[in-house]
Amino acid sequence: MWGRFHLRRTAVLGSAGALIAGTLIAGAVTAPAATAEGRHHNGSEARGVQVAAARAARSGIDWKDCPADWALAKPIQCGWVTVPLDYARPDGKQIKIAVDRHVSTGTKDERQGALLYNPGGPGGSGMRFPTRITNKNPIWANTAKAYDFVGFDPRGVGHSAPISCVDPQEFVKAPKADPVPDSEADKRAQRKLAAEYADGCAQRSGDMLPHMTTPNTARDLDVIRAALGEEKLNYLGVSYGTYLGAVYGTLFPTHVRRMVVDSVVNPAKDNIWYQANLNQDIAFQKRWDDWKAWVAKNDSVFHIGDTPAKVEQAWLELRAAAKKNPIGGVVGPAELIGFFQSAPYYDSSWAPVARIWSAYRGGDTQALVDAAGPDMSDTAGNISSENGNAVYTAVECTDAKWPTSWQKWDRDNSRLHKEYPFMTWANAWMNLPCATWSAKQQTPLNVKTGKGLPPVLIVQSTRDAATPYEGAVELHKRFKGSRLITERDAGSHGVTGLVNPCINERVDTYLLTGGTDRDDVTCAPHATPKP
């Protein structure tokens, strides 16, 4: 499960009971044809993306004020880019990709083009990215002078031909079954839910599923680039967005100008996606342990336990009590994991999660119910949660072949759960629909350096739970000339958004000048959260 919409699985449980984490044509700006694309995928897809990019370059984007219900106020503007559903048939069915932008804040001489952003998922929307300018986010002030900040909803997400697997109100209903099984009967029940979820995806979104892949989203990114009138792409990707960037860089090496990837998915073919999720379970446990140590150290504030062992014991007691008698009628162990997992994801959640837990122990149950339980009245939010989980499932299940043998799933997850119990079973059930997936499963791209790929900047913390550190090391090896900035002794997912001058200044320098350090850099950690 990836990053709370940096690979975020939604914090509610799905019905699966799992945690829900071209050539220049007619003067068009479509940069040279990408040769790597034709080698990996059939030539028709390579030609299809050139056709679509040339069309998009001619038509451009008709920027207008954003629709009122998108909650993106002026001066942010919105528009659409048309792409083929299937790049092998560029004249077949078309879908519209929603895009938005805030124009650069600097002078005409300072402007360097557009910077496109993907926050992860799969299933995350990048449409909030331009608000980093309207909110005057100081970390991005220098970059904003040089670049238009451009966000988009990837195919299947949000406003871009959204897919669905189950009724959203059903999806968020709680309490779900405890992800940790007590018996074979519990496992059979979860397997049934996972198979039903996969069937629901096929019934509700079957025509989209075969085309919900990372390579297709990378092709969409190239068409957006052309529609923006950009010869080359400037890109910032976080979490799953790093894998999207790695695939883009492999398919279109000559189309990349600057690329920053932050909190990196290991792009090795044998890691996508089954093994990636198992590796996540181990990393989540380590970061959960970091958080428990911090809670214990601040026991004078939280009164949960003055050692990590006591904090763990308090967690197990909370879990057991909620299993026996769901808090507020809606918060059981599954909902607790959905809420508590944000602490190992993000340092910004360390204090809020601890405070709500502390308040609950002091007799205030409402804050925990509000934070961990569903809001059945928030129909728009529930549609978004269900959609995000549908896209997450569709992309991971279609990108790669998954084990179909339940024995393998059972053996691998039972073994991991013994030592890494925090996330293992919740993550397993979330991904199990891939075992009975209806759409043809692809073979992942071999991510590598193509001729013309410029230096890529890789940023990663050593204790990241959602995307373990080894992923950054692997991409660094595969992308020749890349530079790795390591934030040591830190583990918040998504490093470039945090205040750490050692990192912020280097990201600025790279985006503004293309310059990197001569060697890889290790930075001290950002400030530990205050209780």
GIPEJO-V988931 format. One record per residue. RES is the residue in one letter. SS is DSSP state (A for helix, B for strand, O for the rest). PSI is psi as a letter, one per 40 degrees, with the letter a starting at -180 (* if undefined). Layout:
<<RES & SS & PSI> <RES & SS & PSI>>
//
This chain:
<<M & O & h> <W & O & a> <G & O & g> <R & O & f> <F & O & f> <H & O & h> <L & O & g> <R & O & h> <R & O & i> <T & O & i> <A & O & e> <V & O & i> <L & O & i> <G & O & i> <S & O & e> <A & O & e> <G & O & e> <A & O & i> <L & O & h> <I & O & *> <A & O & *> <G & O & i> <T & O & i> <L & O & h> <I & O & h> <A & O & f> <G & O & e> <A & O & i> <V & O & g> <T & O & f> <A & O & i> <P & O & i> <A & O & i> <A & O & h> <T & A & d> <A & A & d> <E & A & d> <G & A & d> <R & A & d> <H & A & d> <H & O & i> <N & O & i> <G & A & d> <S & A & d> <E & A & d> <A & A & d> <R & A & d> <G & A & d> <V & A & d> <Q & A & d> <V & A & d> <A & A & d> <A & A & d> <A & A & d> <R & A & d> <A & A & d> <A & A & d> <R & A & d> <S & A & d> <G & O & a> <I & O & h> <D & O & g> <W & O & h> <K & B & i> <D & B & i> <C & O & i> <P & O & i> <A & A & d> <D & A & e> <W & A & e> <A & O & f> <L & O & g> <A & O & i> <K & O & i> <P & O & e> <I & O & h> <Q & B & i> <C & B & i> <G & B & a> <W & B & i> <V & B & h> <T & B & h> <V & B & i> <P & B & i> <L & O & d> <D & O & h> <Y & A & e> <A & A & e> <R & A & g> <P & O & e> <D & O & e> <G & O & a> <K & O & h> <Q & B & i> <I & B & i> <K & B & h> <I & B & h> <A & B & h> <V & B & i> <D & B & i> <R & B & i> <H & B & h> <V & O & i> <S & O & i> <T & O & e> <G & O & a> <T & O & i> <K & O & d> <D & O & d> <E & O & d> <R & O & h> <Q & O & e> <G & B & a> <A & B & i> <L & B & h> <L & B & i> <Y & B & h> <N & B & h> <P & O & e> <G & O & a> <G & O & b> <P & O & i> <G & O & e> <G & O & i> <S & B & h> <G & O & e> <M & O & e> <R & O & e> <F & O & d> <P & O & e> <T & A & e> <R & A & d> <I & A & d> <T & A & d> <N & O & e> <K & O & f> <N & O & h> <P & A & d> <I & A & d> <W & A & e> <A & A & d> <N & A & d> <T & A & d> <A & A & d> <K & A & d> <A & A & d> <Y & B & i> <D & B & h> <F & B & h> <V & B & h> <G & B & i> <F & B & i> <D & B & h> <P & O & i> <R & O & h> <G & O & e> <V & O & h> <G & O & b> <H & O & e> <S & O & g> <A & O & f> <P & O & i> <I & O & i> <S & O & i> <C & O & e> <V & O & i> <D & O & h> <P & A & d> <Q & A & d> <E & A & d> <F & A & d> <V & A & e> <K & O & i> <A & O & i> <P & O & i> <K & O & i> <A & O & i> <D & O & h> <P & O & d> <V & O & h> <P & O & i> <D & O & e> <S & O & i> <E & A & d> <A & A & d> <D & A & d> <K & A & d> <R & A & d> <A & A & d> <Q & A & d> <R & A & d> <K & A & d> <L & A & d> <A & A & d> <A & A & d> <E & A & d> <Y & A & d> <A & A & d> <D & A & d> <G & A & d> <C & A & d> <A & A & d> <Q & A & d> <R & A & d> <S & A & f> <G & A & d> <D & A & d> <M & A & d> <L & A & d> <P & O & e> <H & O & e> <M & O & g> <T & O & i> <T & A & d> <P & A & d> <N & A & d> <T & A & d> <A & A & d> <R & A & d> <D & A & d> <L & A & d> <D & A & d> <V & A & d> <I & A & d> <R & A & d> <A & A & d> <A & A & d> <L & O & e> <G & O & f> <E & O & h> <E & O & d> <K & O & i> <L & B & h> <N & B & h> <Y & B & h> <L & B & h> <G & B & h> <V & B & i> <S & B & b> <Y & A & d> <G & A & d> <T & A & d> <Y & A & d> <L & A & d> <G & A & d> <A & A & d> <V & A & d> <Y & A & d> <G & A & d> <T & A & d> <L & A & d> <F & O & f> <P & A & d> <T & A & e> <H & A & e> <V & B & h> <R & B & c> <R & B & i> <M & B & h> <V & B & h> <V & B & h> <D & B & h> <S & B & g> <V & B & h> <V & O & h> <N & O & h> <P & O & e> <A & O & h> <K & A & d> <D & A & e> <N & A & d> <I & O & h> <W & O & e> <Y & A & d> <Q & A & d> <A & A & d> <N & A & d> <L & A & d> <N & A & d> <Q & A & d> <D & A & d> <I & A & d> <A & A & d> <F & A & d> <Q & A & d> <K & A & d> <R & A & d> <W & A & d> <D & A & d> <D & A & d> <W & A & d> <K & A & d> <A & A & d> <W & A & d> <V & A & d> <A & A & d> <K & A & d> <N & O & f> <D & A & d> <S & A & d> <V & A & d> <F & A & d> <H & O & f> <I & O & d> <G & O & i> <D & O & e> <T & O & i> <P & A & d> <A & A & d> <K & A & d> <V & A & d> <E & A & d> <Q & A & d> <A & A & d> <W & A & d> <L & A & d> <E & A & d> <L & A & d> <R & A & d> <A & A & d> <A & A & d> <A & A & d> <K & A & d> <K & A & d> <N & O & g> <P & O & h> <I & B & h> <G & O & e> <G & O & e> <V & O & e> <V & B & h> <G & O & a> <P & A & d> <A & A & d> <E & A & d> <L & A & d> <I & A & d> <G & A & d> <F & A & d> <F & A & d> <Q & A & e> <S & A & d> <A & A & d> <P & A & d> <Y & A & d> <Y & O & h> <D & A & d> <S & A & e> <S & A & e> <W & A & d> <A & A & d> <P & A & d> <V & A & d> <A & A & d> <R & A & d> <I & A & d> <W & A & d> <S & A & d> <A & A & d> <Y & A & d> <R & A & d> <G & O & e> <G & O & e> <D & O & g> <T & O & d> <Q & A & d> <A & A & d> <L & A & d> <V & A & d> <D & A & d> <A & A & d> <A & A & d> <G & O & i> <P & O & i> <D & O & g> <M & O & e> <S & O & e> <D & O & g> <T & A & d> <A & A & d> <G & A & d> <N & A & d> <I & A & d> <S & A & d> <S & A & d> <E & A & d> <N & A & d> <G & A & d> <N & A & d> <A & A & d> <V & A & d> <Y & A & d> <T & A & d> <A & A & d> <V & A & d> <E & A & d> <C & A & d> <T & A & d> <D & A & d> <A & O & i> <K & O & h> <W & O & i> <P & O & h> <T & O & e> <S & O & h> <W & A & d> <Q & A & d> <K & A & d> <W & A & d> <D & A & d> <R & A & d> <D & A & d> <N & A & d> <S & A & d> <R & A & d> <L & A & d> <H & A & d> <K & A & d> <E & A & d> <Y & O & g> <P & O & e> <F & O & d> <M & O & e> <T & A & d> <W & A & d> <A & A & d> <N & A & d> <A & A & d> <W & A & d> <M & A & d> <N & A & e> <L & A & d> <P & A & d> <C & A & d> <A & A & d> <T & A & f> <W & O & h> <S & O & d> <A & O & i> <K & O & h> <Q & O & h> <Q & O & i> <T & O & h> <P & O & i> <L & O & i> <N & O & g> <V & O & h> <K & O & i> <T & O & h> <G & O & i> <K & O & h> <G & O & e> <L & O & h> <P & O & i> <P & O & h> <V & O & h> <L & B & h> <I & B & h> <V & B & h> <Q & B & h> <S & B & i> <T & O & d> <R & O & f> <D & O & h> <A & O & d> <A & O & d> <T & O & g> <P & O & i> <Y & O & d> <E & A & d> <G & A & d> <A & A & d> <V & A & d> <E & A & d> <L & A & d> <H & A & d> <K & A & d> <R & A & d> <F & O & g> <K & O & h> <G & O & e> <S & O & i> <R & B & h> <L & B & h> <I & B & h> <T & B & h> <E & B & h> <R & O & i> <D & O & f> <A & O & i> <G & O & e> <S & O & h> <H & O & h> <G & O & g> <V & O & d> <T & O & e> <G & O & e> <L & O & i> <V & O & h> <N & O & g> <P & A & d> <C & A & d> <I & A & d> <N & A & d> <E & A & d> <R & A & d> <V & A & d> <D & A & d> <T & A & d> <Y & A & d> <L & A & d> <L & A & d> <T & A & e> <G & O & e> <G & O & i> <T & O & i> <D & O & i> <R & O & d> <D & O & i> <D & O & i> <V & B & h> <T & B & h> <C & B & i> <A & O & i> <P & O & i> <H & O & i> <A & O & h> <T & O & i> <P & O & i> <K & O & i> <P & O & *>>
//
